[in-house]
């Protein structure tokens, strides 16, 4: 469960807002909403995008290697 916002937040207020749940949120029309976990469709899209990016970099001799791992940006408790 997460805290309910009673009035819309500004972007600056959202940046410092924390409901204490440890979840990540996005701001939609001033209201924070929890981000959903990625599903198989997200993973398929990421794989295709990484493949396109790797091909482009190889064709243009650019030193880039894409990573598909999910980074956990939440702080350890």
PDB file of N, CA, C and O in Angstrom:
ATOM      1  N   UNK A   1       0.843  -1.179   0.000  1.00  0.00           N
ATOM      2  CA  UNK A   1       0.000   0.000   0.000  1.00  0.00           C
ATOM      3  C   UNK A   1       0.888   1.241   0.000  1.00  0.00           C
ATOM      4  O   UNK A   1       1.994   1.224   0.541  1.00  0.00           O
ATOM      5  N   UNK A   2       0.399   2.311  -0.607  1.00  0.00           N
ATOM      6  CA  UNK A   2       1.166   3.535  -0.652  1.00  0.00           C
ATOM      7  C   UNK A   2       0.296   4.715  -0.233  1.00  0.00           C
ATOM      8  O   UNK A   2      -0.933   4.645  -0.250  1.00  0.00           O
ATOM      9  N   UNK A   3       0.961   5.792   0.141  1.00  0.00           N
ATOM     10  CA  UNK A   3       0.266   6.971   0.648  1.00  0.00           C
ATOM     11  C   UNK A   3      -0.579   7.621  -0.443  1.00  0.00           C
ATOM     12  O   UNK A   3      -0.180   7.661  -1.607  1.00  0.00           O
ATOM     13  N   UNK A   4      -1.739   8.125  -0.062  1.00  0.00           N
ATOM     14  CA  UNK A   4      -2.625   8.818  -0.997  1.00  0.00           C
ATOM     15  C   UNK A   4      -2.297  10.306  -0.978  1.00  0.00           C
ATOM     16  O   UNK A   4      -2.121  10.906   0.082  1.00  0.00           O
ATOM     17  N   UNK A   5      -2.218  10.889  -2.172  1.00  0.00           N
ATOM     18  CA  UNK A   5      -1.967  12.321  -2.301  1.00  0.00           C
ATOM     19  C   UNK A   5      -3.317  13.020  -2.393  1.00  0.00           C
ATOM     20  O   UNK A   5      -4.156  12.635  -3.208  1.00  0.00           O
ATOM     21  N   UNK A   6      -3.539  14.044  -1.566  1.00  0.00           N
ATOM     22  CA  UNK A   6      -4.834  14.713  -1.525  1.00  0.00           C
ATOM     23  C   UNK A   6      -4.957  15.843  -2.545  1.00  0.00           C
ATOM     24  O   UNK A   6      -6.068  16.224  -2.913  1.00  0.00           O
ATOM     25  N   UNK A   7      -3.827  16.380  -3.004  1.00  0.00           N
ATOM     26  CA  UNK A   7      -3.858  17.425  -4.044  1.00  0.00           C
ATOM     27  C   UNK A   7      -2.681  17.185  -4.984  1.00  0.00           C
ATOM     28  O   UNK A   7      -1.661  16.630  -4.573  1.00  0.00           O
ATOM     29  N   UNK A   8      -2.816  17.602  -6.246  1.00  0.00           N
ATOM     30  CA  UNK A   8      -1.737  17.366  -7.219  1.00  0.00           C
ATOM     31  C   UNK A   8      -0.408  17.978  -6.763  1.00  0.00           C
ATOM     32  O   UNK A   8      -0.366  19.057  -6.172  1.00  0.00           O
ATOM     33  N   UNK A   9       0.668  17.252  -7.057  1.00  0.00           N
ATOM     34  CA  UNK A   9       2.017  17.712  -6.730  1.00  0.00           C
ATOM     35  C   UNK A   9       2.646  18.389  -7.933  1.00  0.00           C
ATOM     36  O   UNK A   9       2.343  18.036  -9.073  1.00  0.00           O
ATOM     37  N   UNK A  10       3.516  19.356  -7.692  1.00  0.00           N
ATOM     38  CA  UNK A  10       4.339  19.907  -8.760  1.00  0.00           C
ATOM     39  C   UNK A  10       5.476  18.923  -9.012  1.00  0.00           C
ATOM     40  O   UNK A  10       5.707  18.016  -8.213  1.00  0.00           O
ATOM     41  N   UNK A  11       6.171  19.101 -10.104  1.00  0.00           N
ATOM     42  CA  UNK A  11       7.293  18.225 -10.402  1.00  0.00           C
ATOM     43  C   UNK A  11       8.347  18.311  -9.301  1.00  0.00           C
ATOM     44  O   UNK A  11       8.894  17.289  -8.886  1.00  0.00           O
ATOM     45  N   UNK A  12       8.635  19.523  -8.826  1.00  0.00           N
ATOM     46  CA  UNK A  12       9.629  19.711  -7.769  1.00  0.00           C
ATOM     47  C   UNK A  12       9.195  19.021  -6.478  1.00  0.00           C
ATOM     48  O   UNK A  12      10.023  18.422  -5.792  1.00  0.00           O
ATOM     49  N   UNK A  13       7.912  19.097  -6.139  1.00  0.00           N
ATOM     50  CA  UNK A  13       7.401  18.414  -4.945  1.00  0.00           C
ATOM     51  C   UNK A  13       7.509  16.897  -5.107  1.00  0.00           C
ATOM     52  O   UNK A  13       7.846  16.188  -4.160  1.00  0.00           O
ATOM     53  N   UNK A  14       7.222  16.410  -6.307  1.00  0.00           N
ATOM     54  CA  UNK A  14       7.304  14.981  -6.577  1.00  0.00           C
ATOM     55  C   UNK A  14       8.725  14.460  -6.409  1.00  0.00           C
ATOM     56  O   UNK A  14       8.922  13.346  -5.924  1.00  0.00           O
ATOM     57  N   UNK A  15       9.716  15.255  -6.806  1.00  0.00           N
ATOM     58  CA  UNK A  15      11.111  14.821  -6.709  1.00  0.00           C
ATOM     59  C   UNK A  15      11.533  14.546  -5.269  1.00  0.00           C
ATOM     60  O   UNK A  15      12.390  13.694  -5.035  1.00  0.00           O
ATOM     61  N   UNK A  16      10.956  15.239  -4.315  1.00  0.00           N
ATOM     62  CA  UNK A  16      11.320  15.038  -2.906  1.00  0.00           C
ATOM     63  C   UNK A  16      10.274  14.217  -2.153  1.00  0.00           C
ATOM     64  O   UNK A  16      10.483  13.883  -0.987  1.00  0.00           O
ATOM     65  N   UNK A  17       9.168  13.892  -2.790  1.00  0.00           N
ATOM     66  CA  UNK A  17       8.085  13.132  -2.163  1.00  0.00           C
ATOM     67  C   UNK A  17       8.506  11.682  -1.952  1.00  0.00           C
ATOM     68  O   UNK A  17       9.124  11.074  -2.826  1.00  0.00           O
ATOM     69  N   UNK A  18       8.170  11.134  -0.795  1.00  0.00           N
ATOM     70  CA  UNK A  18       8.459   9.731  -0.492  1.00  0.00           C
ATOM     71  C   UNK A  18       7.313   9.197   0.350  1.00  0.00           C
ATOM     72  O   UNK A  18       7.006   9.747   1.407  1.00  0.00           O
ATOM     73  N   UNK A  19       6.686   8.135  -0.112  1.00  0.00           N
ATOM     74  CA  UNK A  19       5.563   7.585   0.645  1.00  0.00           C
ATOM     75  C   UNK A  19       6.012   6.548   1.665  1.00  0.00           C
ATOM     76  O   UNK A  19       5.201   6.068   2.457  1.00  0.00           O
ATOM     77  N   UNK A  20       7.305   6.197   1.655  1.00  0.00           N
ATOM     78  CA  UNK A  20       7.834   5.249   2.628  1.00  0.00           C
ATOM     79  C   UNK A  20       7.660   3.786   2.255  1.00  0.00           C
ATOM     80  O   UNK A  20       8.055   2.912   3.025  1.00  0.00           O
ATOM     81  N   UNK A  21       7.077   3.492   1.091  1.00  0.00           N
ATOM     82  CA  UNK A  21       6.840   2.095   0.716  1.00  0.00           C
ATOM     83  C   UNK A  21       8.042   1.452   0.033  1.00  0.00           C
ATOM     84  O   UNK A  21       8.121   0.226  -0.046  1.00  0.00           O
ATOM     85  N   UNK A  22       8.982   2.264  -0.464  1.00  0.00           N
ATOM     86  CA  UNK A  22      10.130   1.729  -1.177  1.00  0.00           C
ATOM     87  C   UNK A  22       9.850   1.479  -2.654  1.00  0.00           C
ATOM     88  O   UNK A  22      10.752   1.076  -3.387  1.00  0.00           O
ATOM     89  N   UNK A  23       8.624   1.709  -3.105  1.00  0.00           N
ATOM     90  CA  UNK A  23       8.261   1.523  -4.515  1.00  0.00           C
ATOM     91  C   UNK A  23       8.680   2.736  -5.334  1.00  0.00           C
ATOM     92  O   UNK A  23       8.912   3.817  -4.793  1.00  0.00           O
ATOM     93  N   UNK A  24       8.773   2.539  -6.646  1.00  0.00           N
ATOM     94  CA  UNK A  24       9.053   3.642  -7.553  1.00  0.00           C
ATOM     95  C   UNK A  24       7.736   4.140  -8.137  1.00  0.00           C
ATOM     96  O   UNK A  24       6.820   3.355  -8.384  1.00  0.00           O
ATOM     97  N   UNK A  25       7.648   5.458  -8.355  1.00  0.00           N
ATOM     98  CA  UNK A  25       6.416   6.080  -8.835  1.00  0.00           C
ATOM     99  C   UNK A  25       6.691   6.933 -10.055  1.00  0.00           C
ATOM    100  O   UNK A  25       7.823   7.350 -10.304  1.00  0.00           O
ATOM    101  N   UNK A  26       5.619   7.188 -10.824  1.00  0.00           N
ATOM    102  CA  UNK A  26       5.661   8.161 -11.902  1.00  0.00           C
ATOM    103  C   UNK A  26       4.604   9.210 -11.596  1.00  0.00           C
ATOM    104  O   UNK A  26       3.651   8.947 -10.863  1.00  0.00           O
ATOM    105  N   UNK A  27       4.776  10.394 -12.156  1.00  0.00           N
ATOM    106  CA  UNK A  27       3.847  11.486 -11.895  1.00  0.00           C
ATOM    107  C   UNK A  27       2.939  11.654 -13.099  1.00  0.00           C
ATOM    108  O   UNK A  27       3.407  11.950 -14.198  1.00  0.00           O
ATOM    109  N   UNK A  28       1.631  11.464 -12.895  1.00  0.00           N
ATOM    110  CA  UNK A  28       0.638  11.592 -13.952  1.00  0.00           C
ATOM    111  C   UNK A  28      -0.379  12.654 -13.560  1.00  0.00           C
ATOM    112  O   UNK A  28      -1.163  12.458 -12.631  1.00  0.00           O
ATOM    113  N   UNK A  29      -0.364  13.773 -14.265  1.00  0.00           N
ATOM    114  CA  UNK A  29      -1.279  14.885 -13.962  1.00  0.00           C
ATOM    115  C   UNK A  29      -1.201  15.302 -12.493  1.00  0.00           C
ATOM    116  O   UNK A  29      -2.217  15.614 -11.873  1.00  0.00           O
ATOM    117  N   UNK A  30       0.006  15.303 -11.949  1.00  0.00           N
ATOM    118  CA  UNK A  30       0.220  15.747 -10.577  1.00  0.00           C
ATOM    119  C   UNK A  30      -0.003  14.684  -9.517  1.00  0.00           C
ATOM    120  O   UNK A  30       0.197  14.948  -8.332  1.00  0.00           O
ATOM    121  N   UNK A  31      -0.409  13.496  -9.914  1.00  0.00           N
ATOM    122  CA  UNK A  31      -0.691  12.424  -8.962  1.00  0.00           C
ATOM    123  C   UNK A  31       0.338  11.316  -9.120  1.00  0.00           C
ATOM    124  O   UNK A  31       0.489  10.772 -10.214  1.00  0.00           O
ATOM    125  N   UNK A  32       1.066  10.961  -8.026  1.00  0.00           N
ATOM    126  CA  UNK A  32       2.022   9.852  -8.112  1.00  0.00           C
ATOM    127  C   UNK A  32       1.300   8.519  -8.265  1.00  0.00           C
ATOM    128  O   UNK A  32       0.344   8.231  -7.545  1.00  0.00           O
ATOM    129  N   UNK A  33       1.765   7.716  -9.203  1.00  0.00           N
ATOM    130  CA  UNK A  33       1.212   6.378  -9.398  1.00  0.00           C
ATOM    131  C   UNK A  33       2.342   5.375  -9.394  1.00  0.00           C
ATOM    132  O   UNK A  33       3.402   5.654  -9.953  1.00  0.00           O
ATOM    133  N   UNK A  34       2.155   4.204  -8.777  1.00  0.00           N
ATOM    134  CA  UNK A  34       3.232   3.217  -8.707  1.00  0.00           C
ATOM    135  C   UNK A  34       3.556   2.651 -10.091  1.00  0.00           C
ATOM    136  O   UNK A  34       2.662   2.412 -10.902  1.00  0.00           O
ATOM    137  N   UNK A  35       4.840   2.442 -10.343  1.00  0.00           N
ATOM    138  CA  UNK A  35       5.267   1.812 -11.584  1.00  0.00           C
ATOM    139  C   UNK A  35       5.007   0.318 -11.496  1.00  0.00           C
ATOM    140  O   UNK A  35       5.216  -0.296 -10.450  1.00  0.00           O
ATOM    141  N   UNK A  36       4.556  -0.259 -12.587  1.00  0.00           N
ATOM    142  CA  UNK A  36       4.330  -1.700 -12.598  1.00  0.00           C
ATOM    143  C   UNK A  36       5.638  -2.414 -12.919  1.00  0.00           C
ATOM    144  O   UNK A  36       6.551  -1.835 -13.508  1.00  0.00           O
ATOM    145  N   UNK A  37       5.711  -3.681 -12.523  1.00  0.00           N
ATOM    146  CA  UNK A  37       6.889  -4.486 -12.835  1.00  0.00           C
ATOM    147  C   UNK A  37       6.893  -4.812 -14.326  1.00  0.00           C
ATOM    148  O   UNK A  37       5.831  -4.987 -14.923  1.00  0.00           O
ATOM    149  N   UNK A  38       8.079  -4.894 -14.932  1.00  0.00           N
ATOM    150  CA  UNK A  38       8.138  -5.237 -16.349  1.00  0.00           C
ATOM    151  C   UNK A  38       7.581  -6.645 -16.600  1.00  0.00           C
ATOM    152  O   UNK A  38       7.738  -7.547 -15.778  1.00  0.00           O
ATOM    153  N   UNK A  39       6.930  -6.807 -17.755  1.00  0.00           N
ATOM    154  CA  UNK A  39       6.412  -8.124 -18.113  1.00  0.00           C
ATOM    155  C   UNK A  39       7.143  -8.633 -19.352  1.00  0.00           C
ATOM    156  O   UNK A  39       8.112  -8.012 -19.790  1.00  0.00           O
ATOM    157  N   UNK A  40       6.702  -9.738 -19.917  1.00  0.00           N
ATOM    158  CA  UNK A  40       7.372 -10.351 -21.063  1.00  0.00           C
ATOM    159  C   UNK A  40       7.402  -9.415 -22.264  1.00  0.00           C
ATOM    160  O   UNK A  40       8.384  -9.405 -23.007  1.00  0.00           O
ATOM    161  N   UNK A  41       6.342  -8.623 -22.472  1.00  0.00           N
ATOM    162  CA  UNK A  41       6.328  -7.676 -23.590  1.00  0.00           C
ATOM    163  C   UNK A  41       7.428  -6.634 -23.437  1.00  0.00           C
ATOM    164  O   UNK A  41       8.085  -6.277 -24.416  1.00  0.00           O
ATOM    165  N   UNK A  42       7.636  -6.141 -22.213  1.00  0.00           N
ATOM    166  CA  UNK A  42       8.703  -5.183 -21.959  1.00  0.00           C
ATOM    167  C   UNK A  42      10.063  -5.802 -22.276  1.00  0.00           C
ATOM    168  O   UNK A  42      10.910  -5.182 -22.919  1.00  0.00           O
ATOM    169  N   UNK A  43      10.253  -7.033 -21.814  1.00  0.00           N
ATOM    170  CA  UNK A  43      11.533  -7.709 -22.034  1.00  0.00           C
ATOM    171  C   UNK A  43      11.787  -7.950 -23.516  1.00  0.00           C
ATOM    172  O   UNK A  43      12.922  -7.810 -23.972  1.00  0.00           O
ATOM    173  N   UNK A  44      10.752  -8.310 -24.282  1.00  0.00           N
ATOM    174  CA  UNK A  44      10.894  -8.497 -25.726  1.00  0.00           C
ATOM    175  C   UNK A  44      11.288  -7.196 -26.409  1.00  0.00           C
ATOM    176  O   UNK A  44      12.160  -7.184 -27.277  1.00  0.00           O
ATOM    177  N   UNK A  45      10.644  -6.103 -26.016  1.00  0.00           N
ATOM    178  CA  UNK A  45      10.958  -4.801 -26.600  1.00  0.00           C
ATOM    179  C   UNK A  45      12.395  -4.392 -26.278  1.00  0.00           C
ATOM    180  O   UNK A  45      13.112  -3.904 -27.151  1.00  0.00           O
ATOM    181  N   UNK A  46      12.809  -4.586 -25.047  1.00  0.00           N
ATOM    182  CA  UNK A  46      14.181  -4.253 -24.650  1.00  0.00           C
ATOM    183  C   UNK A  46      15.176  -5.063 -25.465  1.00  0.00           C
ATOM    184  O   UNK A  46      16.188  -4.529 -25.920  1.00  0.00           O
ATOM    185  N   UNK A  47      14.899  -6.341 -25.651  1.00  0.00           N
ATOM    186  CA  UNK A  47      15.793  -7.196 -26.434  1.00  0.00           C
ATOM    187  C   UNK A  47      15.914  -6.680 -27.871  1.00  0.00           C
ATOM    188  O   UNK A  47      17.021  -6.590 -28.404  1.00  0.00           O
ATOM    189  N   UNK A  48      14.783  -6.341 -28.500  1.00  0.00           N
ATOM    190  CA  UNK A  48      14.818  -5.823 -29.882  1.00  0.00           C
ATOM    191  C   UNK A  48      15.576  -4.507 -29.966  1.00  0.00           C
ATOM    192  O   UNK A  48      16.385  -4.313 -30.873  1.00  0.00           O
ATOM    193  N   UNK A  49      15.321  -3.603 -29.029  1.00  0.00           N
ATOM    194  CA  UNK A  49      16.009  -2.309 -29.037  1.00  0.00           C
ATOM    195  C   UNK A  49      17.522  -2.477 -28.848  1.00  0.00           C
ATOM    196  O   UNK A  49      18.315  -1.812 -29.515  1.00  0.00           O
ATOM    197  N   UNK A  50      17.908  -3.364 -27.940  1.00  0.00           N
ATOM    198  CA  UNK A  50      19.341  -3.620 -27.726  1.00  0.00           C
ATOM    199  C   UNK A  50      19.980  -4.207 -28.980  1.00  0.00           C
ATOM    200  O   UNK A  50      21.109  -3.855 -29.321  1.00  0.00           O
ATOM    201  N   UNK A  51      19.274  -5.091 -29.664  1.00  0.00           N
ATOM    202  CA  UNK A  51      19.789  -5.676 -30.905  1.00  0.00           C
ATOM    203  C   UNK A  51      19.980  -4.595 -31.958  1.00  0.00           C
ATOM    204  O   UNK A  51      21.025  -4.548 -32.607  1.00  0.00           O
ATOM    205  N   UNK A  52      18.987  -3.725 -32.140  1.00  0.00           N
ATOM    206  CA  UNK A  52      19.105  -2.622 -33.102  1.00  0.00           C
ATOM    207  C   UNK A  52      20.275  -1.714 -32.744  1.00  0.00           C
ATOM    208  O   UNK A  52      21.044  -1.317 -33.619  1.00  0.00           O
ATOM    209  N   UNK A  53      20.411  -1.388 -31.477  1.00  0.00           N
ATOM    210  CA  UNK A  53      21.489  -0.504 -31.032  1.00  0.00           C
ATOM    211  C   UNK A  53      22.851  -1.143 -31.253  1.00  0.00           C
ATOM    212  O   UNK A  53      23.774  -0.482 -31.728  1.00  0.00           O
ATOM    213  N   UNK A  54      22.985  -2.406 -30.918  1.00  0.00           N
ATOM    214  CA  UNK A  54      24.254  -3.101 -31.133  1.00  0.00           C
ATOM    215  C   UNK A  54      24.612  -3.154 -32.616  1.00  0.00           C
ATOM    216  O   UNK A  54      25.764  -2.927 -32.985  1.00  0.00           O
ATOM    217  N   UNK A  55      23.623  -3.452 -33.471  1.00  0.00           N
ATOM    218  CA  UNK A  55      23.876  -3.488 -34.916  1.00  0.00           C
ATOM    219  C   UNK A  55      24.311  -2.123 -35.433  1.00  0.00           C
ATOM    220  O   UNK A  55      25.248  -2.020 -36.225  1.00  0.00           O
ATOM    221  N   UNK A  56      23.628  -1.078 -34.981  1.00  0.00           N
ATOM    222  CA  UNK A  56      23.979   0.279 -35.407  1.00  0.00           C
ATOM    223  C   UNK A  56      25.412   0.621 -34.985  1.00  0.00           C
ATOM    224  O   UNK A  56      26.188   1.164 -35.771  1.00  0.00           O
ATOM    225  N   UNK A  57      25.745   0.302 -33.755  1.00  0.00           N
ATOM    226  CA  UNK A  57      27.089   0.615 -33.248  1.00  0.00           C
ATOM    227  C   UNK A  57      28.158  -0.171 -34.003  1.00  0.00           C
ATOM    228  O   UNK A  57      29.222   0.370 -34.303  1.00  0.00           O
ATOM    229  N   UNK A  58      27.889  -1.435 -34.313  1.00  0.00           N
ATOM    230  CA  UNK A  58      28.861  -2.226 -35.070  1.00  0.00           C
ATOM    231  C   UNK A  58      29.027  -1.676 -36.479  1.00  0.00           C
ATOM    232  O   UNK A  58      30.151  -1.580 -36.973  1.00  0.00           O
ATOM    233  N   UNK A  59      27.933  -1.314 -37.133  1.00  0.00           N
ATOM    234  CA  UNK A  59      27.988  -0.773 -38.489  1.00  0.00           C
ATOM    235  C   UNK A  59      28.725   0.558 -38.545  1.00  0.00           C
ATOM    236  O   UNK A  59      29.335   0.887 -39.562  1.00  0.00           O
ATOM    237  N   UNK A  60      28.675   1.324 -37.459  1.00  0.00           N
ATOM    238  CA  UNK A  60      29.294   2.651 -37.423  1.00  0.00           C
ATOM    239  C   UNK A  60      30.576   2.681 -36.601  1.00  0.00           C
ATOM    240  O   UNK A  60      31.091   3.747 -36.263  1.00  0.00           O
ATOM    241  N   UNK A  61      31.081   1.491 -36.286  1.00  0.00           N
ATOM    242  CA  UNK A  61      32.352   1.378 -35.559  1.00  0.00           C
ATOM    243  C   UNK A  61      32.347   2.144 -34.235  1.00  0.00           C
ATOM    244  O   UNK A  61      33.324   2.806 -33.886  1.00  0.00           O
ATOM    245  N   UNK A  62      31.245   2.047 -33.510  1.00  0.00           N
ATOM    246  CA  UNK A  62      31.126   2.732 -32.219  1.00  0.00           C
ATOM    247  C   UNK A  62      31.355   1.727 -31.090  1.00  0.00           C
ATOM    248  O   UNK A  62      30.823   0.617 -31.133  1.00  0.00           O
ATOM    249  N   UNK A  63      32.138   2.104 -30.086  1.00  0.00           N
ATOM    250  CA  UNK A  63      32.474   1.182 -28.987  1.00  0.00           C
ATOM    251  C   UNK A  63      31.388   1.131 -27.914  1.00  0.00           C
ATOM    252  O   UNK A  63      31.563   1.675 -26.824  1.00  0.00           O
ATOM    253  N   UNK A  64      30.282   0.485 -28.219  1.00  0.00           N
ATOM    254  CA  UNK A  64      29.195   0.413 -27.254  1.00  0.00           C
ATOM    255  C   UNK A  64      28.722  -1.027 -27.134  1.00  0.00           C
ATOM    256  O   UNK A  64      28.602  -1.739 -28.131  1.00  0.00           O
ATOM    257  N   UNK A  65      28.456  -1.446 -25.904  1.00  0.00           N
ATOM    258  CA  UNK A  65      27.889  -2.769 -25.647  1.00  0.00           C
ATOM    259  C   UNK A  65      26.660  -2.543 -24.776  1.00  0.00           C
ATOM    260  O   UNK A  65      26.753  -1.965 -23.693  1.00  0.00           O
ATOM    261  N   UNK A  66      25.515  -3.001 -25.254  1.00  0.00           N
ATOM    262  CA  UNK A  66      24.287  -2.793 -24.482  1.00  0.00           C
ATOM    263  C   UNK A  66      24.156  -3.856 -23.391  1.00  0.00           C
ATOM    264  O   UNK A  66      24.690  -4.959 -23.512  1.00  0.00           O
ATOM    265  N   UNK A  67      23.451  -3.511 -22.349  1.00  0.00           N
ATOM    266  CA  UNK A  67      23.176  -4.426 -21.237  1.00  0.00           C
ATOM    267  C   UNK A  67      21.665  -4.522 -21.080  1.00  0.00           C
ATOM    268  O   UNK A  67      20.953  -3.527 -21.215  1.00  0.00           O
ATOM    269  N   UNK A  68      21.191  -5.710 -20.799  1.00  0.00           N
ATOM    270  CA  UNK A  68      19.754  -5.906 -20.640  1.00  0.00           C
ATOM    271  C   UNK A  68      19.358  -6.184 -19.198  1.00  0.00           C
ATOM    272  O   UNK A  68      18.194  -6.478 -18.927  1.00  0.00           O
ATOM    273  N   UNK A  69      20.289  -6.099 -18.283  1.00  0.00           N
ATOM    274  CA  UNK A  69      19.967  -6.419 -16.895  1.00  0.00           C
ATOM    275  C   UNK A  69      19.185  -5.289 -16.242  1.00  0.00           C
ATOM    276  O   UNK A  69      19.377  -4.117 -16.565  1.00  0.00           O
ATOM    277  N   UNK A  70      18.318  -5.649 -15.337  1.00  0.00           N
ATOM    278  CA  UNK A  70      17.537  -4.680 -14.581  1.00  0.00           C
ATOM    279  C   UNK A  70      18.391  -4.192 -13.422  1.00  0.00           C
ATOM    280  O   UNK A  70      18.947  -4.996 -12.674  1.00  0.00           O
ATOM    281  N   UNK A  71      18.495  -2.891 -13.274  1.00  0.00           N
ATOM    282  CA  UNK A  71      19.267  -2.307 -12.187  1.00  0.00           C
ATOM    283  C   UNK A  71      18.311  -1.946 -11.069  1.00  0.00           C
ATOM    284  O   UNK A  71      17.323  -1.244 -11.288  1.00  0.00           O
ATOM    285  N   UNK A  72      18.605  -2.424  -9.877  1.00  0.00           N
ATOM    286  CA  UNK A  72      17.778  -2.102  -8.721  1.00  0.00           C
ATOM    287  C   UNK A  72      18.305  -0.828  -8.091  1.00  0.00           C
ATOM    288  O   UNK A  72      19.379  -0.818  -7.489  1.00  0.00           O
ATOM    289  N   UNK A  73      17.541   0.248  -8.234  1.00  0.00           N
ATOM    290  CA  UNK A  73      17.997   1.541  -7.718  1.00  0.00           C
ATOM    291  C   UNK A  73      17.494   1.817  -6.316  1.00  0.00           C
ATOM    292  O   UNK A  73      17.759   2.888  -5.769  1.00  0.00           O
ATOM    293  N   UNK A  74      16.772   0.874  -5.719  1.00  0.00           N
ATOM    294  CA  UNK A  74      16.272   1.084  -4.358  1.00  0.00           C
ATOM    295  C   UNK A  74      17.412   0.905  -3.364  1.00  0.00           C
ATOM    296  O   UNK A  74      18.309   0.084  -3.555  1.00  0.00           O
ATOM    297  N   UNK A  75      17.350   1.689  -2.307  1.00  0.00           N
ATOM    298  CA  UNK A  75      18.372   1.614  -1.269  1.00  0.00           C
ATOM    299  C   UNK A  75      18.175   0.370  -0.411  1.00  0.00           C
ATOM    300  O   UNK A  75      17.047  -0.044  -0.139  1.00  0.00           O
ATOM    301  N   UNK A  76      19.280  -0.212   0.005  1.00  0.00           N
ATOM    302  CA  UNK A  76      19.223  -1.371   0.911  1.00  0.00           C
ATOM    303  C   UNK A  76      18.765  -0.918   2.290  1.00  0.00           C
ATOM    304  O   UNK A  76      19.129   0.162   2.755  1.00  0.00           O
ATOM    305  N   UNK A  77      17.972  -1.745   2.930  1.00  0.00           N
ATOM    306  CA  UNK A  77      17.492  -1.380   4.274  1.00  0.00           C
ATOM    307  C   UNK A  77      18.182  -2.215   5.317  1.00  0.00           C
ATOM    308  O   UNK A  77      17.916  -2.058   6.508  1.00  0.00           O
TER     309      UNK A  77
END
